[in-house]
Amino acid sequence: MFRVVKSRWAFGIFGVVAFGMIIFGSGCKDQEVSSVQAKETVSQPVQSSRQIPEQRQPSEASQKLTRAHSTGKYAYVLFYETGNADCEIMTTNLDAFAQKTKKDIEIIKIDRKDPMNRDIVRSMRTQSASVPLTLLTAPSGLIVSALTKVATVEEIEQAFPSPKKEEALKYIQQKKGVILCFCDGDMPSCKEIRGCCSQAESKLAGKAEYISVDMNDPEEAGFIKDLKINPLAAEPITYVLNPQGQVTGKYEGGVQVDDLVAAATRVTRSGFCPPGSGKTCGPTKSNTNQAQKSTP
């Protein structure tokens, strides 16, 4: 079966990628935060009779985030406002999670209204975001998850990326496309479709990376759930993302190598990758147009 699916939704788990890359650029390095502060605080040349103001130091929250990343820690960054009931609940839940988890993480709470936090609020562009807003950042500085409302302890735990999700996010941060093949080794077409994905990766010559995900891997259960993939699917599911983190293709069953190559480098607002032409790899329907008409 070959089915090309229109991805009308914005690929929720990768929506944070674009947000993260806007905020952090290529990794939210210390120099980037400092450069923002320098632009704000370093005065223009003045007469020698006037005193040049000292450059403002990074806020305590900004320094804490930098230290967390430099020591290889993930950080949950909570933006809150005093007196907000939802923010108080989220703070309590984060504290409960910190006591429960065995992961080496950092919890950073930032009062958005505190002038001392102006640097990190501006550099992370959260001035007008709804609160509570909790961002999970990787050691590289990339935002890997965003909790935009009150989350339970379990939801906070689930925000932590699986190994394959983190690998995909890493490649997008490197401005590469990603081909994700979700497959069960017992599926008859699995080996063939994985081969197609590998061929597409070779053709892309470093512009995209192929990641194979075992649908039976318990560590990837959350990733599979995020993508709304049926873990009992009868055929492999292949997703393609362009370097901007946009979904440019979703395929159920057989895939075409040329389609994967085109989708991995396509920039689109809709996230829809139309079917291409070329030799089909893996089981397909004889009438592609019919497959399209049956797409929800």
Phi and psi in degrees as GROMACS dihedral restraints (atoms count N, CA, C in turn):
[ dihedral_restraints ]
;  ai    aj    ak    al  type     phi  dphi    fc
    3     4     5     6     1  -124.5    20    10
    4     5     6     7     1   117.4    20    10
    6     7     8     9     1  -136.3    20    10
    7     8     9    10     1   121.1    20    10
    9    10    11    12     1   -96.2    20    10
   10    11    12    13     1   123.9    20    10
   12    13    14    15     1  -107.5    20    10
   13    14    15    16     1   130.8    20    10
   15    16    17    18     1   -73.2    20    10
   16    17    18    19     1   122.6    20    10
   18    19    20    21     1   -93.0    20    10
   19    20    21    22     1    90.1    20    10
   21    22    23    24     1   -78.5    20    10
   22    23    24    25     1   -27.1    20    10
   24    25    26    27     1   -84.0    20    10
   25    26    27    28     1   162.1    20    10
   27    28    29    30     1   -91.9    20    10
   28    29    30    31     1    30.5    20    10
   30    31    32    33     1    48.5    20    10
   31    32    33    34     1    71.6    20    10
   33    34    35    36     1   -44.7    20    10
   34    35    36    37     1   -46.6    20    10
   36    37    38    39     1   -70.8    20    10
   37    38    39    40     1   -24.2    20    10
   39    40    41    42     1   -96.7    20    10
   40    41    42    43     1    -2.8    20    10
   42    43    44    45     1   -61.4    20    10
   43    44    45    46     1   -31.1    20    10
   45    46    47    48     1   -71.1    20    10
   46    47    48    49     1   -18.9    20    10
   48    49    50    51     1   -63.6    20    10
   49    50    51    52     1   -50.4    20    10
   51    52    53    54     1   -60.9    20    10
   52    53    54    55     1   -41.9    20    10
   54    55    56    57     1   -59.8    20    10
   55    56    57    58     1   -45.2    20    10
   57    58    59    60     1   -66.1    20    10
   58    59    60    61     1   -38.5    20    10
   60    61    62    63     1   -72.9    20    10
   61    62    63    64     1   -30.3    20    10
   63    64    65    66     1   -65.2    20    10
   64    65    66    67     1   -42.9    20    10
   66    67    68    69     1   -73.8    20    10
   67    68    69    70     1   -47.2    20    10
   69    70    71    72     1  -102.6    20    10
   70    71    72    73     1    -6.7    20    10
   72    73    74    75     1    63.6    20    10
   73    74    75    76     1  -122.6    20    10
   75    76    77    78     1   -97.4    20    10
   76    77    78    79     1    23.5    20    10
   78    79    80    81     1   145.3    20    10
   79    80    81    82     1     7.7    20    10
   81    82    83    84     1    52.5    20    10
   82    83    84    85     1    50.7    20    10
   84    85    86    87     1   -70.5    20    10
   85    86    87    88     1   162.1    20    10
   87    88    89    90     1   -56.1    20    10
   88    89    90    91     1   -37.9    20    10
   90    91    92    93     1   -63.2    20    10
   91    92    93    94     1   -30.9    20    10
   93    94    95    96     1   -70.0    20    10
   94    95    96    97     1   -43.3    20    10
   96    97    98    99     1   -63.8    20    10
   97    98    99   100     1   -42.2    20    10
   99   100   101   102     1   -64.1    20    10
  100   101   102   103     1   -35.3    20    10
  102   103   104   105     1   -66.3    20    10
  103   104   105   106     1   -36.2    20    10
  105   106   107   108     1   -63.2    20    10
  106   107   108   109     1   -44.9    20    10
  108   109   110   111     1   -65.3    20    10
  109   110   111   112     1   -38.9    20    10
  111   112   113   114     1   -63.3    20    10
  112   113   114   115     1   -39.6    20    10
  114   115   116   117     1   -63.2    20    10
  115   116   117   118     1   -32.7    20    10
  117   118   119   120     1   -80.9    20    10
  118   119   120   121     1   -28.8    20    10
  120   121   122   123     1  -111.6    20    10
  121   122   123   124     1   -23.4    20    10
  123   124   125   126     1   -77.4    20    10
  124   125   126   127     1   122.8    20    10
  126   127   128   129     1   -80.0    20    10
  127   128   129   130     1   163.5    20    10
  129   130   131   132     1   -74.7    20    10
  130   131   132   133     1   159.2    20    10
  132   133   134   135     1   -53.8    20    10
  133   134   135   136     1   135.9    20    10
  135   136   137   138     1  -131.2    20    10
  136   137   138   139     1   173.3    20    10
  138   139   140   141     1   -64.5    20    10
  139   140   141   142     1   148.4    20    10
  141   142   143   144     1   -61.2    20    10
  142   143   144   145     1   -20.9    20    10
  144   145   146   147     1   -76.5    20    10
  145   146   147   148     1   -13.4    20    10
  147   148   149   150     1  -100.0    20    10
  148   149   150   151     1   143.2    20    10
  150   151   152   153     1   -83.3    20    10
  151   152   153   154     1   130.3    20    10
  153   154   155   156     1   -83.1    20    10
  154   155   156   157     1   124.7    20    10
  156   157   158   159     1   -64.9    20    10
  157   158   159   160     1   146.1    20    10
  159   160   161   162     1   -70.7    20    10
  160   161   162   163     1   148.4    20    10
  162   163   164   165     1   -69.8    20    10
  163   164   165   166     1   132.3    20    10
  165   166   167   168     1   -69.7    20    10
  166   167   168   169     1   138.4    20    10
  168   169   170   171     1   -80.4    20    10
  169   170   171   172     1   154.5    20    10
  171   172   173   174     1   -59.2    20    10
  172   173   174   175     1   147.3    20    10
  174   175   176   177     1   -65.5    20    10
  175   176   177   178     1   164.3    20    10
  177   178   179   180     1   -60.1    20    10
  178   179   180   181     1   -40.0    20    10
  180   181   182   183     1   -64.7    20    10
  181   182   183   184     1   -40.9    20    10
  183   184   185   186     1   -64.5    20    10
  184   185   186   187     1   -42.0    20    10
  186   187   188   189     1   -66.3    20    10
  187   188   189   190     1   -37.6    20    10
  189   190   191   192     1   -64.6    20    10
  190   191   192   193     1   -40.8    20    10
  192   193   194   195     1   -65.1    20    10
  193   194   195   196     1   -41.8    20    10
  195   196   197   198     1   -61.5    20    10
  196   197   198   199     1   -43.7    20    10
  198   199   200   201     1   -63.9    20    10
  199   200   201   202     1   -40.4    20    10
  201   202   203   204     1   -60.3    20    10
  202   203   204   205     1   -46.4    20    10
  204   205   206   207     1   -65.9    20    10
  205   206   207   208     1   -40.1    20    10
  207   208   209   210     1   -68.0    20    10
  208   209   210   211     1   -21.1    20    10
  210   211   212   213     1  -101.1    20    10
  211   212   213   214     1    12.2    20    10
  213   214   215   216     1    79.1    20    10
  214   215   216   217     1    20.9    20    10
  216   217   218   219     1   -96.4    20    10
  217   218   219   220     1   148.9    20    10
  219   220   221   222     1   -81.4    20    10
  220   221   222   223     1   152.5    20    10
  222   223   224   225     1  -134.2    20    10
  223   224   225   226     1   130.1    20    10
  225   226   227   228     1   -92.0    20    10
  226   227   228   229     1   115.8    20    10
  228   229   230   231     1  -107.8    20    10
  229   230   231   232     1   112.1    20    10
  231   232   233   234     1  -101.4    20    10
  232   233   234   235     1   122.7    20    10
  234   235   236   237     1   -99.3    20    10
  235   236   237   238     1   124.0    20    10
  237   238   239   240     1  -138.0    20    10
  238   239   240   241     1   172.2    20    10
  240   241   242   243     1  -132.9    20    10
  241   242   243   244     1   135.8    20    10
  243   244   245   246     1   -60.4    20    10
  244   245   246   247     1   136.3    20    10
  246   247   248   249     1    90.0    20    10
  247   248   249   250     1    -4.8    20    10
  249   250   251   252     1   -88.3    20    10
  250   251   252   253     1   118.4    20    10
  252   253   254   255     1   -61.2    20    10
  253   254   255   256     1   -41.1    20    10
  255   256   257   258     1   -64.4    20    10
  256   257   258   259     1   -37.2    20    10
  258   259   260   261     1   -64.3    20    10
  259   260   261   262     1   -37.9    20    10
  261   262   263   264     1   -65.1    20    10
  262   263   264   265     1   -39.7    20    10
  264   265   266   267     1   -65.8    20    10
  265   266   267   268     1   -43.7    20    10
  267   268   269   270     1   -63.7    20    10
  268   269   270   271     1   -37.7    20    10
  270   271   272   273     1   -61.8    20    10
  271   272   273   274     1   -44.1    20    10
  273   274   275   276     1   -62.0    20    10
  274   275   276   277     1   -42.8    20    10
  276   277   278   279     1   -67.8    20    10
  277   278   279   280     1   -37.7    20    10
  279   280   281   282     1   -64.4    20    10
  280   281   282   283     1   -41.4    20    10
  282   283   284   285     1   -62.7    20    10
  283   284   285   286     1   -40.7    20    10
  285   286   287   288     1   -65.3    20    10
  286   287   288   289     1   -39.7    20    10
  288   289   290   291     1   -64.6    20    10
  289   290   291   292     1   -43.3    20    10
  291   292   293   294     1   -59.8    20    10
  292   293   294   295     1   -35.6    20    10
  294   295   296   297     1   -75.2    20    10
  295   296   297   298     1   -28.5    20    10
  297   298   299   300     1   -85.6    20    10
  298   299   300   301     1   -40.3    20    10
  300   301   302   303     1   -72.1    20    10
  301   302   303   304     1   151.5    20    10
  303   304   305   306     1  -100.9    20    10
  304   305   306   307     1    -0.4    20    10
  306   307   308   309     1   -74.8    20    10
  307   308   309   310     1   147.2    20    10
  309   310   311   312     1   -85.8    20    10
  310   311   312   313     1    93.2    20    10
  312   313   314   315     1  -126.3    20    10
  313   314   315   316     1   171.2    20    10
  315   316   317   318     1  -125.2    20    10
  316   317   318   319     1   136.0    20    10
  318   319   320   321     1  -107.4    20    10
  319   320   321   322     1   122.1    20    10
  321   322   323   324     1  -123.1    20    10
  322   323   324   325     1   120.5    20    10
  324   325   326   327     1  -108.9    20    10
  325   326   327   328     1   128.6    20    10
  327   328   329   330     1  -125.2    20    10
  328   329   330   331     1   116.1    20    10
  330   331   332   333     1   -76.0    20    10
  331   332   333   334     1   110.2    20    10
  333   334   335   336     1   -65.0    20    10
  334   335   336   337     1   -24.9    20    10
  336   337   338   339     1   -86.0    20    10
  337   338   339   340     1    -9.5    20    10
  339   340   341   342     1   -75.7    20    10
  340   341   342   343     1   120.2    20    10
  342   343   344   345     1   -57.2    20    10
  343   344   345   346     1   -26.2    20    10
  345   346   347   348     1   -67.1    20    10
  346   347   348   349     1   -18.5    20    10
  348   349   350   351     1  -100.3    20    10
  349   350   351   352     1    10.8    20    10
  351   352   353   354     1   -58.1    20    10
  352   353   354   355     1   -35.5    20    10
  354   355   356   357     1   -64.6    20    10
  355   356   357   358     1   -47.7    20    10
  357   358   359   360     1   -74.8    20    10
  358   359   360   361     1   -31.2    20    10
  360   361   362   363     1   -64.3    20    10
  361   362   363   364     1   -42.4    20    10
  363   364   365   366     1   -71.6    20    10
  364   365   366   367     1   -44.2    20    10
  366   367   368   369     1   -66.8    20    10
  367   368   369   370     1   -28.4    20    10
  369   370   371   372     1   -96.6    20    10
  370   371   372   373     1     1.4    20    10
  372   373   374   375     1    54.2    20    10
  373   374   375   376     1    50.6    20    10
  375   376   377   378     1  -114.1    20    10
  376   377   378   379     1    18.9    20    10
  378   379   380   381     1   -56.6    20    10
  379   380   381   382     1   -41.4    20    10
  381   382   383   384     1  -111.7    20    10
  382   383   384   385     1     8.5    20    10
  384   385   386   387     1   -71.5    20    10
  385   386   387   388     1   149.7    20    10
  387   388   389   390     1   -68.9    20    10
  388   389   390   391     1   144.6    20    10
  390   391   392   393     1  -116.7    20    10
  391   392   393   394     1   149.9    20    10
  393   394   395   396     1   -75.3    20    10
  394   395   396   397     1   143.0    20    10
  396   397   398   399     1  -126.0    20    10
  397   398   399   400     1   122.6    20    10
  399   400   401   402     1  -119.5    20    10
  400   401   402   403     1   122.0    20    10
  402   403   404   405     1  -110.8    20    10
  403   404   405   406     1   131.5    20    10
  405   406   407   408     1  -100.3    20    10
  406   407   408   409     1   118.8    20    10
  408   409   410   411     1  -110.9    20    10
  409   410   411   412     1   141.4    20    10
  411   412   413   414     1   -82.8    20    10
  412   413   414   415     1   166.5    20    10
  414   415   416   417     1   -55.5    20    10
  415   416   417   418     1   -27.0    20    10
  417   418   419   420     1   -72.4    20    10
  418   419   420   421     1   -15.1    20    10
  420   421   422   423     1   100.4    20    10
  421   422   423   424     1    -8.6    20    10
  423   424   425   426     1   -72.7    20    10
  424   425   426   427     1   135.5    20    10
  426   427   428   429     1   -76.5    20    10
  427   428   429   430     1   123.0    20    10
  429   430   431   432     1  -107.1    20    10
  430   431   432   433     1   -16.6    20    10
  432   433   434   435     1  -154.0    20    10
  433   434   435   436     1   151.9    20    10
  435   436   437   438     1  -136.6    20    10
  436   437   438   439     1   123.1    20    10
  438   439   440   441     1  -103.3    20    10
  439   440   441   442     1   110.4    20    10
  441   442   443   444     1   -96.7    20    10
  442   443   444   445     1     9.0    20    10
  444   445   446   447     1  -154.4    20    10
  445   446   447   448     1  -174.7    20    10
  447   448   449   450     1   -62.0    20    10
  448   449   450   451     1   131.2    20    10
  450   451   452   453     1  -121.9    20    10
  451   452   453   454     1   146.9    20    10
  453   454   455   456     1   -75.9    20    10
  454   455   456   457     1   168.7    20    10
  456   457   458   459     1   -59.2    20    10
  457   458   459   460     1   -40.0    20    10
  459   460   461   462     1   -64.8    20    10
  460   461   462   463     1   -40.7    20    10
  462   463   464   465     1   -68.1    20    10
  463   464   465   466     1   -34.4    20    10
  465   466   467   468     1   -64.6    20    10
  466   467   468   469     1   -41.4    20    10
  468   469   470   471     1   -63.4    20    10
  469   470   471   472     1   -43.7    20    10
  471   472   473   474     1   -68.3    20    10
  472   473   474   475     1   -19.6    20    10
  474   475   476   477     1   -67.5    20    10
  475   476   477   478     1   -20.1    20    10
  477   478   479   480     1   -66.5    20    10
  478   479   480   481     1   130.5    20    10
  480   481   482   483     1   -71.7    20    10
  481   482   483   484     1   146.0    20    10
  483   484   485   486     1   -74.6    20    10
  484   485   486   487     1   165.5    20    10
  486   487   488   489     1   -55.8    20    10
  487   488   489   490     1   -42.5    20    10
  489   490   491   492     1   -72.4    20    10
  490   491   492   493     1   -37.3    20    10
  492   493   494   495     1   -64.2    20    10
  493   494   495   496     1   -42.8    20    10
  495   496   497   498     1   -64.6    20    10
  496   497   498   499     1   -37.4    20    10
  498   499   500   501     1   -62.5    20    10
  499   500   501   502     1   -42.7    20    10
  501   502   503   504     1   -63.1    20    10
  502   503   504   505     1   -44.1    20    10
  504   505   506   507     1   -62.6    20    10
  505   506   507   508     1   -36.3    20    10
  507   508   509   510     1   -62.3    20    10
  508   509   510   511     1   -43.4    20    10
  510   511   512   513     1   -67.3    20    10
  511   512   513   514     1   -38.3    20    10
  513   514   515   516     1   -65.1    20    10
  514   515   516   517     1   -37.9    20    10
  516   517   518   519     1   -60.4    20    10
  517   518   519   520     1   -32.3    20    10
  519   520   521   522     1   -82.6    20    10
  520   521   522   523     1     7.5    20    10
  522   523   524   525     1    63.2    20    10
  523   524   525   526     1    42.3    20    10
  525   526   527   528     1  -114.9    20    10
  526   527   528   529     1   154.1    20    10
  528   529   530   531     1   -77.9    20    10
  529   530   531   532     1   166.3    20    10
  531   532   533   534     1  -136.6    20    10
  532   533   534   535     1   133.8    20    10
  534   535   536   537     1  -111.7    20    10
  535   536   537   538     1   116.9    20    10
  537   538   539   540     1  -111.1    20    10
  538   539   540   541     1   119.8    20    10
  540   541   542   543     1  -113.8    20    10
  541   542   543   544     1   114.5    20    10
  543   544   545   546     1   -96.1    20    10
  544   545   546   547     1   117.6    20    10
  546   547   548   549     1  -146.5    20    10
  547   548   549   550     1   147.6    20    10
  549   550   551   552     1  -106.2    20    10
  550   551   552   553     1   126.8    20    10
  552   553   554   555     1   -56.8    20    10
  553   554   555   556     1   -19.9    20    10
  555   556   557   558     1   -82.3    20    10
  556   557   558   559     1   -10.4    20    10
  558   559   560   561     1   -69.7    20    10
  559   560   561   562     1   131.1    20    10
  561   562   563   564     1   -56.5    20    10
  562   563   564   565     1   -34.8    20    10
  564   565   566   567     1   -92.4    20    10
  565   566   567   568     1    -0.3    20    10
  567   568   569   570     1   -58.4    20    10
  568   569   570   571     1   -51.1    20    10
  570   571   572   573     1   -60.6    20    10
  571   572   573   574     1   -41.5    20    10
  573   574   575   576     1   -66.4    20    10
  574   575   576   577     1   -43.2    20    10
  576   577   578   579     1   -70.8    20    10
  577   578   579   580     1   -37.4    20    10
  579   580   581   582     1   -60.6    20    10
  580   581   582   583     1   -38.0    20    10
  582   583   584   585     1   -63.2    20    10
  583   584   585   586     1   -39.0    20    10
  585   586   587   588     1   -62.5    20    10
  586   587   588   589     1   -43.9    20    10
  588   589   590   591     1   -62.4    20    10
  589   590   591   592     1   -39.4    20    10
  591   592   593   594     1   -66.3    20    10
  592   593   594   595     1   -38.9    20    10
  594   595   596   597     1   -63.1    20    10
  595   596   597   598     1   -41.3    20    10
  597   598   599   600     1   -63.2    20    10
  598   599   600   601     1   -41.0    20    10
  600   601   602   603     1   -59.8    20    10
  601   602   603   604     1   -42.8    20    10
  603   604   605   606     1   -63.4    20    10
  604   605   606   607     1   -42.0    20    10
  606   607   608   609     1   -64.2    20    10
  607   608   609   610     1   -32.2    20    10
  609   610   611   612     1   -76.2    20    10
  610   611   612   613     1   -14.7    20    10
  612   613   614   615     1    48.1    20    10
  613   614   615   616     1    55.5    20    10
  615   616   617   618     1    91.0    20    10
  616   617   618   619     1    -6.4    20    10
  618   619   620   621     1   -82.0    20    10
  619   620   621   622     1   -16.5    20    10
  621   622   623   624     1  -151.9    20    10
  622   623   624   625     1   158.2    20    10
  624   625   626   627     1  -124.0    20    10
  625   626   627   628     1   146.3    20    10
  627   628   629   630     1  -101.9    20    10
  628   629   630   631     1   132.5    20    10
  630   631   632   633     1  -126.2    20    10
  631   632   633   634     1   124.6    20    10
  633   634   635   636     1   -98.0    20    10
  634   635   636   637     1   129.7    20    10
  636   637   638   639     1  -118.1    20    10
  637   638   639   640     1   123.4    20    10
  639   640   641   642     1   -78.8    20    10
  640   641   642   643     1   118.5    20    10
  642   643   644   645     1   -67.5    20    10
  643   644   645   646     1   -12.0    20    10
  645   646   647   648     1   -98.4    20    10
  646   647   648   649     1     1.3    20    10
  648   649   650   651     1   -76.7    20    10
  649   650   651   652     1   115.9    20    10
  651   652   653   654     1   -62.4    20    10
  652   653   654   655     1   -26.7    20    10
  654   655   656   657     1   -68.4    20    10
  655   656   657   658     1   -21.4    20    10
  657   658   659   660     1  -101.0    20    10
  658   659   660   661     1     5.8    20    10
  660   661   662   663     1   -58.8    20    10
  661   662   663   664     1   -41.4    20    10
  663   664   665   666     1   -66.1    20    10
  664   665   666   667     1   -39.8    20    10
  666   667   668   669     1   -62.4    20    10
  667   668   669   670     1   -45.8    20    10
  669   670   671   672     1   -62.6    20    10
  670   671   672   673     1   -39.6    20    10
  672   673   674   675     1   -66.8    20    10
  673   674   675   676     1   -41.4    20    10
  675   676   677   678     1   -57.3    20    10
  676   677   678   679     1   -37.2    20    10
  678   679   680   681     1   -87.1    20    10
  679   680   681   682     1     3.5    20    10
  681   682   683   684     1    58.9    20    10
  682   683   684   685     1    37.0    20    10
  684   685   686   687     1   -91.8    20    10
  685   686   687   688     1   132.6    20    10
  687   688   689   690     1   -73.5    20    10
  688   689   690   691     1   113.1    20    10
  690   691   692   693     1   -63.7    20    10
  691   692   693   694     1   -13.6    20    10
  693   694   695   696     1  -101.0    20    10
  694   695   696   697     1    15.0    20    10
  696   697   698   699     1   -55.0    20    10
  697   698   699   700     1   144.2    20    10
  699   700   701   702     1   -83.1    20    10
  700   701   702   703     1   -18.7    20    10
  702   703   704   705     1  -131.8    20    10
  703   704   705   706     1   157.8    20    10
  705   706   707   708     1   -61.1    20    10
  706   707   708   709     1   151.4    20    10
  708   709   710   711     1  -117.0    20    10
  709   710   711   712     1   128.5    20    10
  711   712   713   714     1  -120.0    20    10
  712   713   714   715     1   127.1    20    10
  714   715   716   717     1  -110.3    20    10
  715   716   717   718     1   145.3    20    10
  717   718   719   720     1  -126.3    20    10
  718   719   720   721     1   131.6    20    10
  720   721   722   723     1  -120.4    20    10
  721   722   723   724     1   141.6    20    10
  723   724   725   726     1   -84.7    20    10
  724   725   726   727     1   175.6    20    10
  726   727   728   729     1   -62.2    20    10
  727   728   729   730     1   -15.2    20    10
  729   730   731   732     1   -88.5    20    10
  730   731   732   733     1     1.3    20    10
  732   733   734   735     1    82.4    20    10
  733   734   735   736     1    11.4    20    10
  735   736   737   738     1   -86.5    20    10
  736   737   738   739     1   141.6    20    10
  738   739   740   741     1   -76.7    20    10
  739   740   741   742     1   117.6    20    10
  741   742   743   744     1  -113.8    20    10
  742   743   744   745     1     1.9    20    10
  744   745   746   747     1  -168.7    20    10
  745   746   747   748     1   139.6    20    10
  747   748   749   750     1  -138.7    20    10
  748   749   750   751     1   125.6    20    10
  750   751   752   753     1  -128.4    20    10
  751   752   753   754     1   133.1    20    10
  753   754   755   756     1  -108.4    20    10
  754   755   756   757     1   116.1    20    10
  756   757   758   759     1    91.9    20    10
  757   758   759   760     1  -141.4    20    10
  759   760   761   762     1   -61.5    20    10
  760   761   762   763     1   151.4    20    10
  762   763   764   765     1  -131.6    20    10
  763   764   765   766     1   158.9    20    10
  765   766   767   768     1  -109.5    20    10
  766   767   768   769     1   131.3    20    10
  768   769   770   771     1   -56.8    20    10
  769   770   771   772     1   -44.4    20    10
  771   772   773   774     1   -64.6    20    10
  772   773   774   775     1   -34.2    20    10
  774   775   776   777     1   -64.6    20    10
  775   776   777   778     1   -43.6    20    10
  777   778   779   780     1   -62.1    20    10
  778   779   780   781     1   -42.1    20    10
  780   781   782   783     1   -62.9    20    10
  781   782   783   784     1   -46.0    20    10
  783   784   785   786     1   -65.3    20    10
  784   785   786   787     1   -42.4    20    10
  786   787   788   789     1   -66.0    20    10
  787   788   789   790     1   -35.1    20    10
  789   790   791   792     1   -67.8    20    10
  790   791   792   793     1   -17.4    20    10
  792   793   794   795     1  -117.8    20    10
  793   794   795   796     1     4.5    20    10
  795   796   797   798     1   -84.3    20    10
  796   797   798   799     1   137.9    20    10
  798   799   800   801     1  -105.4    20    10
  799   800   801   802     1   123.9    20    10
  801   802   803   804     1  -149.0    20    10
  802   803   804   805     1   150.4    20    10
  804   805   806   807     1   -86.3    20    10
  805   806   807   808     1   -28.1    20    10
  807   808   809   810     1   -82.2    20    10
  808   809   810   811     1   -21.8    20    10
  810   811   812   813     1    75.1    20    10
  811   812   813   814     1    15.6    20    10
  813   814   815   816     1  -104.9    20    10
  814   815   816   817     1   126.0    20    10
  816   817   818   819     1  -105.3    20    10
  817   818   819   820     1   106.6    20    10
  819   820   821   822     1   -70.8    20    10
  820   821   822   823     1   155.0    20    10
  822   823   824   825     1   -65.2    20    10
  823   824   825   826     1   143.4    20    10
  825   826   827   828     1  -105.6    20    10
  826   827   828   829     1  -160.0    20    10
  828   829   830   831     1  -125.2    20    10
  829   830   831   832     1   174.7    20    10
  831   832   833   834     1   121.2    20    10
  832   833   834   835     1   178.3    20    10
  834   835   836   837     1   -67.0    20    10
  835   836   837   838     1   129.2    20    10
  837   838   839   840     1   -81.3    20    10
  838   839   840   841     1   136.1    20    10
  840   841   842   843     1  -115.1    20    10
  841   842   843   844     1   121.9    20    10
  843   844   845   846     1    96.3    20    10
  844   845   846   847     1   169.4    20    10
  846   847   848   849     1   -65.4    20    10
  847   848   849   850     1   137.1    20    10
  849   850   851   852     1  -137.4    20    10
  850   851   852   853     1   164.8    20    10
  852   853   854   855     1   -84.3    20    10
  853   854   855   856     1   146.8    20    10
  855   856   857   858     1   -69.5    20    10
  856   857   858   859     1   -27.1    20    10
  858   859   860   861     1  -113.7    20    10
  859   860   861   862     1    97.3    20    10
  861   862   863   864     1   -64.6    20    10
  862   863   864   865     1   -36.9    20    10
  864   865   866   867     1   -60.8    20    10
  865   866   867   868     1   -38.4    20    10
  867   868   869   870     1   -63.7    20    10
  868   869   870   871     1   -37.3    20    10
  870   871   872   873     1   -64.6    20    10
  871   872   873   874     1   -38.8    20    10
  873   874   875   876     1   -65.7    20    10
  874   875   876   877     1   -39.9    20    10
  876   877   878   879     1   -65.2    20    10
  877   878   879   880     1   -28.1    20    10
  879   880   881   882     1   -84.5    20    10
  880   881   882   883     1    -4.6    20    10
  882   883   884   885     1   -68.4    20    10
  883   884   885   886     1   133.0    20    10
